[in-house]
Amino acid sequence: MLKLKTNQLNIIKLNNKTYIPYQLHQLPKWFNKYNTEYFNLKGYTYISLDEHYNNNKYFNYNNFKTKLTYNKDLDYKLKR
């Protein structure tokens, strides 16, 4: 069994595969828990990059990486 210890949310490389994080309400429309290669960690669903290329011919990985933000990175007025 593999243990991942991290305090930050990142794009994860595991067994020469790249996995991209999503929150449950952000999952792509083509996501199917029975046919998609994924795993869950700390409330996020990590989907394989290969699945993105297979299901979305217009997927741009570099564009995805530059626009990837997490709520803790944004400057909210009500941030605690």
C-alpha positions in Angstrom: 0.0 0.0 0.0 1.3 3.4 -1.0 1.0 6.3 1.5 1.0 9.9 0.2 1.9 12.5 2.8 1.3 16.0 1.5 -0.1 19.2 3.0 -0.6 20.8 -0.4 -2.9 20.0 -3.3 -0.9 19.2 -6.4 -1.0 17.4 -9.7 0.4 14.0 -8.8 2.7 11.6 -10.7 2.2 8.0 -9.7 3.6 5.0 -11.6 4.6 7.1 -14.6 1.0 8.5 -14.9 -0.2 12.0 -14.2 -3.3 12.6 -12.2 -5.3 15.9 -12.1 -7.3 16.9 -9.0 -11.0 17.8 -9.0 -13.5 18.6 -6.4 -16.8 16.6 -6.6 -18.8 19.5 -8.1 -16.0 20.1 -10.8 -15.9 16.6 -12.3 -16.0 16.5 -16.1 -19.2 15.4 -17.8 -17.5 12.3 -19.2 -16.4 11.1 -15.8 -17.8 7.6 -15.0 -16.6 5.9 -11.8 -16.8 2.5 -13.3 -14.8 3.2 -16.5 -12.5 6.0 -15.5 -9.0 5.6 -14.0 -9.1 7.7 -10.8 -8.5 7.7 -7.0 -9.7 9.8 -4.1 -7.4 11.6 -1.7 -8.4 14.2 1.0 -11.7 15.0 -0.5 -10.4 15.4 -4.1 -10.8 13.1 -7.0 -7.6 12.6 -9.1 -8.3 11.6 -12.7 -5.6 10.2 -15.0 -4.3 12.6 -17.7 -4.7 9.7 -20.3 -8.4 9.8 -19.6 -8.6 13.5 -20.4 -6.9 12.9 -23.7 -9.1 10.0 -24.6 -12.4 11.7 -23.7 -11.7 15.3 -24.7 -9.9 15.9 -28.0 -9.6 19.6 -27.2 -7.9 19.2 -23.8 -4.9 21.4 -23.3 -2.7 20.3 -20.4 -0.5 23.4 -20.2 -3.6 25.7 -20.3 -5.1 23.6 -17.5 -2.0 23.9 -15.4 -1.8 27.7 -15.7 -5.5 28.2 -14.8 -5.5 25.7 -11.9 -6.3 27.5 -8.6 -7.5 26.4 -5.2 -9.7 28.4 -2.9 -7.0 28.8 -0.3 -4.9 30.6 -2.9 -7.5 33.2 -3.6 -7.7 36.4 -1.5 -11.2 36.3 0.0 -12.5 39.1 2.2 -14.0 36.6 4.6 -11.0 34.3 4.6 -10.2 33.0 8.1 
